[in-house]
Amino acid sequence: MNILGWIILGGLAGWIASLLMHERQGCLANIIVGILGGVIGGLLFSLIGGVGVTGLNLWSLFVAVMGSIIFIVILRYLRRRP
């Protein structure tokens, strides 16, 4: 998948995850969270024997959204620590 595909998939995944997690963030933050979520989700799905991000399709969007939610939860935990 090329860089434009990662940006589109990351933006959508980050936006959907931010809506589900009630997190207000900008467009660039959605893209970054979505791309990192795609990497995290792809690694986790590969570890459990599944298929990670395969391209610009619904399965990859699902994997990236799941990874983005995990990433947002980790960020929330790190922000609350003193």
Secondary structure, DSSP 4 states (H G I P E B T S, - for coil): --HHHHHHHHHHHHHHHHHHTT----HHHHHHHHHHHHHHHHHHHHHTT-----SSSHHHHHHHHHHHHHHHHHHHHHHH--
